[in-house]
């Protein structure tokens, strides 16, 4: 039988939270420091 892979979600979550704090995926301010307006983006994928 195969080996069991252990998924350490706490270590992975900690790593990526730190990365996102340093480099936000969706920053609240633009490059000039001005506050960006909120928006809602609905993304739909075609269903074959």
PQR file with spaces between the fields and no chain letter, atoms N, CA, C, O and H, PARSE charges and radii, in Angstrom:
ATOM       1  N    UNK     1       0.854   -1.175    0.000 -0.4000 1.5000
ATOM       2  CA   UNK     1       0.000    0.000    0.000 -0.0000 2.0000
ATOM       3  C    UNK     1       0.898    1.236    0.000  0.5500 1.7000
ATOM       4  O    UNK     1       2.093    1.142    0.279 -0.5500 1.4000
ATOM       5  N    UNK     2       0.321    2.384   -0.312 -0.4000 1.5000
ATOM       6  CA   UNK     2       1.082    3.628   -0.396 -0.0000 2.0000
ATOM       7  C    UNK     2       1.376    4.232    0.971  0.5500 1.7000
ATOM       8  O    UNK     2       0.833    3.804    1.990 -0.5500 1.4000
ATOM       9  H    UNK     2      -0.650    2.460   -0.539  0.4000 1.0000
ATOM      10  N    UNK     3       2.228    5.215    0.968 -0.4000 1.5000
ATOM      11  CA   UNK     3       2.555    5.909    2.211 -0.0000 2.0000
ATOM      12  C    UNK     3       1.520    6.984    2.482  0.5500 1.7000
ATOM      13  O    UNK     3       0.922    7.535    1.557 -0.5500 1.4000
ATOM      14  H    UNK     3       2.669    5.563    0.140  0.4000 1.0000
ATOM      15  N    UNK     4       1.317    7.272    3.740 -0.4000 1.5000
ATOM      16  CA   UNK     4       0.353    8.280    4.143 -0.0000 2.0000
ATOM      17  C    UNK     4       1.039    9.646    4.158  0.5500 1.7000
ATOM      18  O    UNK     4       2.085    9.810    4.787 -0.5500 1.4000
ATOM      19  H    UNK     4       1.802    6.825    4.491  0.4000 1.0000
ATOM      20  N    UNK     5       0.457   10.616    3.472 -0.4000 1.5000
ATOM      21  CA   UNK     5       1.003   11.970    3.442 -0.0000 2.0000
ATOM      22  C    UNK     5       0.295   12.792    4.510  0.5500 1.7000
ATOM      23  O    UNK     5      -0.934   12.862    4.539 -0.5500 1.4000
ATOM      24  H    UNK     5      -0.392   10.483    2.961  0.4000 1.0000
ATOM      25  N    UNK     6       1.074   13.410    5.384 -0.4000 1.5000
ATOM      26  CA   UNK     6       0.514   14.230    6.452 -0.0000 2.0000
ATOM      27  C    UNK     6       0.441   15.678    5.960  0.5500 1.7000
ATOM      28  O    UNK     6       1.442   16.228    5.499 -0.5500 1.4000
ATOM      29  H    UNK     6       2.073   13.353    5.361  0.4000 1.0000
ATOM      30  N    UNK     7      -0.719   16.283    6.055 -0.4000 1.5000
ATOM      31  CA   UNK     7      -0.959   17.655    5.621 -0.0000 2.0000
ATOM      32  C    UNK     7      -0.931   18.555    6.846  0.5500 1.7000
ATOM      33  O    UNK     7      -1.857   18.543    7.657 -0.5500 1.4000
ATOM      34  H    UNK     7      -1.532   15.836    6.429  0.4000 1.0000
ATOM      35  N    UNK     8       0.146   19.343    6.977 -0.4000 1.5000
ATOM      36  CA   UNK     8       0.282   20.228    8.125 -0.0000 2.0000
ATOM      37  C    UNK     8      -0.299   21.593    7.764  0.5500 1.7000
ATOM      38  O    UNK     8       0.424   22.489    7.328 -0.5500 1.4000
ATOM      39  H    UNK     8       0.898   19.353    6.319  0.4000 1.0000
ATOM      40  N    UNK     9      -1.603   21.743    7.947 -0.4000 1.5000
ATOM      41  CA   UNK     9      -2.280   22.978    7.551 -0.0000 2.0000
ATOM      42  C    UNK     9      -1.837   24.192    8.369  0.5500 1.7000
ATOM      43  O    UNK     9      -1.863   25.310    7.856 -0.5500 1.4000
ATOM      44  H    UNK     9      -2.190   21.015    8.301  0.4000 1.0000
ATOM      45  N    UNK    10      -1.444   24.006    9.593 -0.4000 1.5000
ATOM      46  CA   UNK    10      -1.018   25.146   10.429 -0.0000 2.0000
ATOM      47  C    UNK    10       0.273   25.768    9.916  0.5500 1.7000
ATOM      48  O    UNK    10       0.394   26.992    9.871 -0.5500 1.4000
ATOM      49  H    UNK    10      -1.423   23.098   10.010  0.4000 1.0000
ATOM      50  N    UNK    11       1.232   24.946    9.532 -0.4000 1.5000
ATOM      51  CA   UNK    11       2.495   25.456    9.009 -0.0000 2.0000
ATOM      52  C    UNK    11       2.291   26.147    7.667  0.5500 1.7000
ATOM      53  O    UNK    11       2.874   27.198    7.404 -0.5500 1.4000
ATOM      54  H    UNK    11       1.134   23.952    9.568  0.4000 1.0000
ATOM      55  N    UNK    12       1.470   25.556    6.834 -0.4000 1.5000
ATOM      56  CA   UNK    12       1.207   26.141    5.509 -0.0000 2.0000
ATOM      57  C    UNK    12       0.460   27.457    5.655  0.5500 1.7000
ATOM      58  O    UNK    12       0.798   28.436    4.989 -0.5500 1.4000
ATOM      59  H    UNK    12       0.996   24.702    7.048  0.4000 1.0000
ATOM      60  N    UNK    13      -0.536   27.495    6.504 -0.4000 1.5000
ATOM      61  CA   UNK    13      -1.311   28.716    6.722 -0.0000 2.0000
ATOM      62  C    UNK    13      -0.423   29.830    7.270  0.5500 1.7000
ATOM      63  O    UNK    13      -0.521   30.972    6.823 -0.5500 1.4000
ATOM      64  H    UNK    13      -0.811   26.700    7.045  0.4000 1.0000
ATOM      65  N    UNK    14       0.436   29.514    8.225 -0.4000 1.5000
ATOM      66  CA   UNK    14       1.340   30.508    8.817 -0.0000 2.0000
ATOM      67  C    UNK    14       2.272   31.084    7.754  0.5500 1.7000
ATOM      68  O    UNK    14       2.472   32.297    7.694 -0.5500 1.4000
ATOM      69  H    UNK    14       0.515   28.586    8.589  0.4000 1.0000
ATOM      70  N    UNK    15       2.834   30.229    6.925 -0.4000 1.5000
ATOM      71  CA   UNK    15       3.754   30.655    5.873 -0.0000 2.0000
ATOM      72  C    UNK    15       3.084   31.641    4.923  0.5500 1.7000
ATOM      73  O    UNK    15       3.631   32.707    4.640 -0.5500 1.4000
ATOM      74  H    UNK    15       2.672   29.244    6.973  0.4000 1.0000
ATOM      75  N    UNK    16       1.907   31.284    4.434 -0.4000 1.5000
ATOM      76  CA   UNK    16       1.251   32.129    3.439 -0.0000 2.0000
ATOM      77  C    UNK    16       0.645   33.378    4.041  0.5500 1.7000
ATOM      78  O    UNK    16       0.585   34.404    3.364 -0.5500 1.4000
ATOM      79  H    UNK    16       1.463   30.418    4.664  0.4000 1.0000
ATOM      80  N    UNK    17       0.196   33.338    5.272 -0.4000 1.5000
ATOM      81  CA   UNK    17      -0.299   34.561    5.931 -0.0000 2.0000
ATOM      82  C    UNK    17       0.819   35.598    6.019  0.5500 1.7000
ATOM      83  O    UNK    17       0.591   36.784    5.777 -0.5500 1.4000
ATOM      84  H    UNK    17       0.244   32.504    5.822  0.4000 1.0000
ATOM      85  N    UNK    18       2.024   35.152    6.366 -0.4000 1.5000
ATOM      86  CA   UNK    18       3.168   36.063    6.444 -0.0000 2.0000
ATOM      87  C    UNK    18       3.491   36.654    5.073  0.5500 1.7000
ATOM      88  O    UNK    18       3.755   37.851    4.960 -0.5500 1.4000
ATOM      89  H    UNK    18       2.210   34.189    6.563  0.4000 1.0000
ATOM      90  N    UNK    19       3.472   35.822    4.031 -0.4000 1.5000
ATOM      91  CA   UNK    19       3.744   36.300    2.669 -0.0000 2.0000
ATOM      92  C    UNK    19       2.690   37.328    2.241  0.5500 1.7000
ATOM      93  O    UNK    19       3.031   38.351    1.648 -0.5500 1.4000
ATOM      94  H    UNK    19       3.258   34.849    4.123  0.4000 1.0000
ATOM      95  N    UNK    20       1.400   37.058    2.540 -0.4000 1.5000
ATOM      96  CA   UNK    20       0.321   37.964    2.143 -0.0000 2.0000
ATOM      97  C    UNK    20       0.386   39.275    2.910  0.5500 1.7000
ATOM      98  O    UNK    20       0.000   40.318    2.382 -0.5500 1.4000
ATOM      99  H    UNK    20       1.123   36.227    3.021  0.4000 1.0000
ATOM     100  N    UNK    21       0.868   39.238    4.150 -0.4000 1.5000
ATOM     101  CA   UNK    21       1.027   40.479    4.916 -0.0000 2.0000
ATOM     102  C    UNK    21       2.100   41.356    4.275  0.5500 1.7000
ATOM     103  O    UNK    21       1.942   42.575    4.202 -0.5500 1.4000
ATOM     104  H    UNK    21       1.181   38.391    4.579  0.4000 1.0000
ATOM     105  N    UNK    22       3.193   40.743    3.810 -0.4000 1.5000
ATOM     106  CA   UNK    22       4.286   41.483    3.167 -0.0000 2.0000
ATOM     107  C    UNK    22       3.874   42.009    1.795  0.5500 1.7000
ATOM     108  O    UNK    22       4.164   43.156    1.455 -0.5500 1.4000
ATOM     109  H    UNK    22       3.321   39.753    3.870  0.4000 1.0000
ATOM     110  N    UNK    23       3.199   41.174    1.010 -0.4000 1.5000
ATOM     111  CA   UNK    23       2.783   41.507   -0.357 -0.0000 2.0000
ATOM     112  C    UNK    23       1.314   41.182   -0.524  0.5500 1.7000
ATOM     113  O    UNK    23       0.970   40.080   -0.951 -0.5500 1.4000
ATOM     114  H    UNK    23       2.963   40.242    1.286  0.4000 1.0000
ATOM     115  N    UNK    24       0.429   42.133   -0.191 -0.4000 1.5000
ATOM     116  CA   UNK    24      -1.017   41.854   -0.277 -0.0000 2.0000
ATOM     117  C    UNK    24      -1.457   41.490   -1.690  0.5500 1.7000
ATOM     118  O    UNK    24      -0.992   42.076   -2.667 -0.5500 1.4000
ATOM     119  H    UNK    24       0.708   43.028    0.156  0.4000 1.0000
ATOM     120  N    UNK    25      -2.347   40.531   -1.784 -0.4000 1.5000
ATOM     121  CA   UNK    25      -2.869   40.096   -3.072 -0.0000 2.0000
ATOM     122  C    UNK    25      -3.785   41.176   -3.641  0.5500 1.7000
ATOM     123  O    UNK    25      -3.740   41.462   -4.838 -0.5500 1.4000
ATOM     124  H    UNK    25      -2.724   40.054   -0.989  0.4000 1.0000
ATOM     125  N    UNK    26      -4.603   41.768   -2.802 -0.4000 1.5000
ATOM     126  CA   UNK    26      -5.534   42.809   -3.221 -0.0000 2.0000
ATOM     127  C    UNK    26      -5.374   44.010   -2.279  0.5500 1.7000
ATOM     128  O    UNK    26      -6.158   44.166   -1.342 -0.5500 1.4000
ATOM     129  H    UNK    26      -4.640   41.537   -1.830  0.4000 1.0000
ATOM     130  N    UNK    27      -4.358   44.866   -2.520 -0.4000 1.5000
ATOM     131  CA   UNK    27      -4.122   45.982   -1.606 -0.0000 2.0000
ATOM     132  C    UNK    27      -5.275   46.987   -1.598  0.5500 1.7000
ATOM     133  O    UNK    27      -5.968   47.156   -2.601 -0.5500 1.4000
ATOM     134  H    UNK    27      -3.721   44.739   -3.281  0.4000 1.0000
ATOM     135  N    UNK    28      -5.471   47.652   -0.458 -0.4000 1.5000
ATOM     136  CA   UNK    28      -6.564   48.611   -0.317 -0.0000 2.0000
ATOM     137  C    UNK    28      -6.184   49.998   -0.816  0.5500 1.7000
ATOM     138  O    UNK    28      -7.041   50.877   -0.918 -0.5500 1.4000
ATOM     139  H    UNK    28      -4.907   47.515    0.356  0.4000 1.0000
ATOM     140  N    UNK    29      -4.903   50.203   -1.128 -0.4000 1.5000
ATOM     141  CA   UNK    29      -4.449   51.483   -1.665 -0.0000 2.0000
ATOM     142  C    UNK    29      -3.700   51.237   -2.970  0.5500 1.7000
ATOM     143  O    UNK    29      -3.121   50.171   -3.176 -0.5500 1.4000
ATOM     144  H    UNK    29      -4.207   49.489   -1.045  0.4000 1.0000
ATOM     145  N    UNK    30      -3.720   52.251   -3.858 -0.4000 1.5000
ATOM     146  CA   UNK    30      -3.015   52.103   -5.128 -0.0000 2.0000
ATOM     147  C    UNK    30      -1.539   52.485   -4.957  0.5500 1.7000
ATOM     148  O    UNK    30      -1.086   52.721   -3.836 -0.5500 1.4000
ATOM     149  H    UNK    30      -4.190   53.117   -3.691  0.4000 1.0000
ATOM     150  N    UNK    31      -0.801   52.545   -6.048 -0.4000 1.5000
ATOM     151  CA   UNK    31       0.635   52.842   -5.992 -0.0000 2.0000
ATOM     152  C    UNK    31       0.930   54.245   -5.488  0.5500 1.7000
ATOM     153  O    UNK    31       2.021   54.496   -4.975 -0.5500 1.4000
ATOM     154  H    UNK    31      -1.169   52.353   -6.958  0.4000 1.0000
ATOM     155  N    UNK    32      -0.023   55.167   -5.623 -0.4000 1.5000
ATOM     156  CA   UNK    32       0.162   56.547   -5.166 -0.0000 2.0000
ATOM     157  C    UNK    32      -0.279   56.743   -3.721  0.5500 1.7000
ATOM     158  O    UNK    32      -0.161   57.847   -3.189 -0.5500 1.4000
ATOM     159  H    UNK    32      -0.909   54.963   -6.040  0.4000 1.0000
ATOM     160  N    UNK    33      -0.782   55.697   -3.080 -0.4000 1.5000
ATOM     161  CA   UNK    33      -1.231   55.781   -1.694 -0.0000 2.0000
ATOM     162  C    UNK    33      -2.685   56.182   -1.545  0.5500 1.7000
ATOM     163  O    UNK    33      -3.167   56.356   -0.426 -0.5500 1.4000
ATOM     164  H    UNK    33      -0.877   54.801   -3.512  0.4000 1.0000
ATOM     165  N    UNK    34      -3.395   56.332   -2.665 -0.4000 1.5000
ATOM     166  CA   UNK    34      -4.810   56.692   -2.604 -0.0000 2.0000
ATOM     167  C    UNK    34      -5.651   55.447   -2.349  0.5500 1.7000
ATOM     168  O    UNK    34      -5.352   54.359   -2.840 -0.5500 1.4000
ATOM     169  H    UNK    34      -3.003   56.191   -3.574  0.4000 1.0000
ATOM     170  N    UNK    35      -6.717   55.637   -1.563 -0.4000 1.5000
ATOM     171  CA   UNK    35      -7.600   54.523   -1.235 -0.0000 2.0000
ATOM     172  C    UNK    35      -8.365   54.094   -2.486  0.5500 1.7000
ATOM     173  O    UNK    35      -8.907   54.927   -3.212 -0.5500 1.4000
ATOM     174  H    UNK    35      -6.961   56.521   -1.164  0.4000 1.0000
ATOM     175  N    UNK    36      -8.400   52.780   -2.728 -0.4000 1.5000
ATOM     176  CA   UNK    36      -9.108   52.235   -3.895 -0.0000 2.0000
ATOM     177  C    UNK    36     -10.574   52.022   -3.541  0.5500 1.7000
ATOM     178  O    UNK    36     -10.897   51.645   -2.415 -0.5500 1.4000
ATOM     179  H    UNK    36      -7.959   52.103   -2.139  0.4000 1.0000
ATOM     180  N    UNK    37     -11.469   52.265   -4.514 -0.4000 1.5000
ATOM     181  CA   UNK    37     -12.891   52.008   -4.241 -0.0000 2.0000
ATOM     182  C    UNK    37     -13.174   50.508   -4.165  0.5500 1.7000
ATOM     183  O    UNK    37     -12.518   49.706   -4.829 -0.5500 1.4000
ATOM     184  H    UNK    37     -11.206   52.571   -5.429  0.4000 1.0000
ATOM     185  N    UNK    38     -14.144   50.149   -3.358 -0.4000 1.5000
ATOM     186  CA   UNK    38     -14.541   48.748   -3.251 -0.0000 2.0000
ATOM     187  C    UNK    38     -15.296   48.344   -4.502  0.5500 1.7000
ATOM     188  O    UNK    38     -15.987   49.161   -5.110 -0.5500 1.4000
ATOM     189  H    UNK    38     -14.677   50.800   -2.818  0.4000 1.0000
ATOM     190  N    UNK    39     -15.166   47.102   -4.881 -0.4000 1.5000
ATOM     191  CA   UNK    39     -15.916   46.588   -6.021 -0.0000 2.0000
ATOM     192  C    UNK    39     -16.197   45.110   -5.832  0.5500 1.7000
ATOM     193  O    UNK    39     -15.543   44.430   -5.042 -0.5500 1.4000
ATOM     194  H    UNK    39     -14.605   46.438   -4.387  0.4000 1.0000
ATOM     195  N    UNK    40     -17.181   44.629   -6.570 -0.4000 1.5000
ATOM     196  CA   UNK    40     -17.590   43.230   -6.508 -0.0000 2.0000
ATOM     197  C    UNK    40     -17.302   42.613   -7.863  0.5500 1.7000
ATOM     198  O    UNK    40     -17.766   43.116   -8.886 -0.5500 1.4000
ATOM     199  H    UNK    40     -17.713   45.182   -7.211  0.4000 1.0000
ATOM     200  N    UNK    41     -16.564   41.559   -7.879 -0.4000 1.5000
ATOM     201  CA   UNK    41     -16.205   40.904   -9.129 -0.0000 2.0000
ATOM     202  C    UNK    41     -16.777   39.484   -9.113  0.5500 1.7000
ATOM     203  O    UNK    41     -16.369   38.646   -8.309 -0.5500 1.4000
ATOM     204  H    UNK    41     -16.187   41.151   -7.047  0.4000 1.0000
ATOM     205  N    UNK    42     -17.722   39.235  -10.010 -0.4000 1.5000
ATOM     206  CA   UNK    42     -18.322   37.923  -10.122 -0.0000 2.0000
ATOM     207  C    UNK    42     -17.712   37.237  -11.334  0.5500 1.7000
ATOM     208  O    UNK    42     -17.827   37.733  -12.455 -0.5500 1.4000
ATOM     209  H    UNK    42     -18.054   39.916  -10.663  0.4000 1.0000
ATOM     210  N    UNK    43     -17.086   36.136  -11.121 -0.4000 1.5000
ATOM     211  CA   UNK    43     -16.425   35.402  -12.197 -0.0000 2.0000
ATOM     212  C    UNK    43     -17.176   34.108  -12.434  0.5500 1.7000
ATOM     213  O    UNK    43     -17.417   33.332  -11.510 -0.5500 1.4000
ATOM     214  H    UNK    43     -16.992   35.733  -10.210  0.4000 1.0000
ATOM     215  N    UNK    44     -17.539   33.890  -13.674 -0.4000 1.5000
ATOM     216  CA   UNK    44     -18.292   32.667  -14.012 -0.0000 2.0000
ATOM     217  C    UNK    44     -17.517   31.851  -15.034  0.5500 1.7000
ATOM     218  O    UNK    44     -16.964   32.401  -15.986 -0.5500 1.4000
ATOM     219  H    UNK    44     -17.343   34.521  -14.425  0.4000 1.0000
ATOM     220  N    UNK    45     -17.480   30.572  -14.840 -0.4000 1.5000
ATOM     221  CA   UNK    45     -16.800   29.666  -15.742 -0.0000 2.0000
ATOM     222  C    UNK    45     -17.830   28.863  -16.541  0.5500 1.7000
ATOM     223  O    UNK    45     -18.842   28.433  -15.986 -0.5500 1.4000
ATOM     224  H    UNK    45     -17.929   30.125  -14.067  0.4000 1.0000
ATOM     225  N    UNK    46     -17.586   28.659  -17.818 -0.4000 1.5000
ATOM     226  CA   UNK    46     -18.545   27.878  -18.604 -0.0000 2.0000
ATOM     227  C    UNK    46     -18.597   26.429  -18.133  0.5500 1.7000
ATOM     228  O    UNK    46     -17.573   25.832  -17.803 -0.5500 1.4000
ATOM     229  H    UNK    46     -16.764   29.008  -18.269  0.4000 1.0000
ATOM     230  N    UNK    47     -19.763   25.895  -18.107 -0.4000 1.5000
ATOM     231  CA   UNK    47     -19.951   24.505  -17.706 -0.0000 2.0000
ATOM     232  C    UNK    47     -20.152   23.687  -18.971  0.5500 1.7000
ATOM     233  O    UNK    47     -21.123   23.894  -19.699 -0.5500 1.4000
ATOM     234  H    UNK    47     -20.595   26.380  -18.375  0.4000 1.0000
ATOM     235  N    UNK    48     -19.243   22.763  -19.235 -0.4000 1.5000
ATOM     236  CA   UNK    48     -19.351   22.006  -20.472 -0.0000 2.0000
ATOM     237  C    UNK    48     -20.535   21.033  -20.491  0.5500 1.7000
ATOM     238  O    UNK    48     -20.741   20.331  -21.481 -0.5500 1.4000
ATOM     239  H    UNK    48     -18.454   22.595  -18.644  0.4000 1.0000
